[in-house]
Amino acid sequence: MGLDRATIDAIAEELAQAERDHAVIERITARYPDARVEDSYAIQGVWRDKALAAGRRIAGRKIGLTSKAMQAATGITEPDYGVMFEDTVFPSGAELRHADYSNVRIEVELAFVLREPLQGPDCTLADVLAATESVVPALEVLNSHIQLEGRTIVDTISDNAAYGAMVVGDTRVAPEDVDLRWVAALLARNGEIEETGVAAGVLGHPATGVAWLANRFHAHGDRLEAGEIILAGSFTRPMWVHPGDEVACDYGPLGVVTCRFI
């Protein structure tokens, strides 16, 4: 790793304070140009462990930067992942406080609810589908505590992959009952469609991202657990939202997911 343990711990605490203050800090890579991807996951891990020690509980994981749309929007071409806590998961129709987040944007995703654990190193798309209990449409609220301009994947991963919250739809489907590649979505803000996309935009099939994550976890001696929710990555560009905005995403047969920012 490029950073020593004391620096990793200090950055993790800086990000935890930024989360508490709903603030934005200077890019890590601007201050520590030698920081590597391994350092960023170490920072995220320290931040995560502090949150767990404070009583938060893991609901699942998010995968990011898995589609060409998101890679083009961020300038980052490598997938990443973060952790989702139970207190960040909301039902469709929820009202969210805009001031609780920073650089607030919305992404369109599918979430995989695991019936069985998933473990690498050779996890495949077929393995993911066999281990999945159900798939549900979801919106991800991005919450970036690091300056956006010039950021790299090191900055994004350190900041828990910019995850803020997840709004989960009401319709769950078994993965064998629908061709997940062809799930489409119309994302609207205040009644006007801003983004559209098809789930195949996520690595050709959204389950491919989940397999990637299981294999990535194996390299760290870990696995995805039964009952976890895995956000597979956005198949639209992120949409900015502001206080008072009404968000609705129409997934066709999978229903409409909504939320409002107050």
KADAPE-V921175 format. One line per field, one symbol per residue. psi: psi as a letter, one per 20 degrees, with the letter a starting at -180 (. if undefined). A space follows every 10 residues. Layout:
# KADAPE-V921175
psi=???
This chain:
# KADAPE-V921175
psi=qhqrhhgghg gghghghhgh ilrprqpgih hmijprghgh hgghgggghg gghiiqqphb qqprliqhgh hhhijpjpqr raqpqhjjpq qpiqppohii rqlprpqprq ppophqqppa ikprghgghh ipgrppqqpp oqnpjqphpj qrhgggghkl kkpgrpopri ppqqhiiqoh hjpqqopqol ipphqqrqhi inkhphhhhg gggghghhhj krrpqpiqpo piqqkrqqpq qrpippppoo kcijappqrp p.
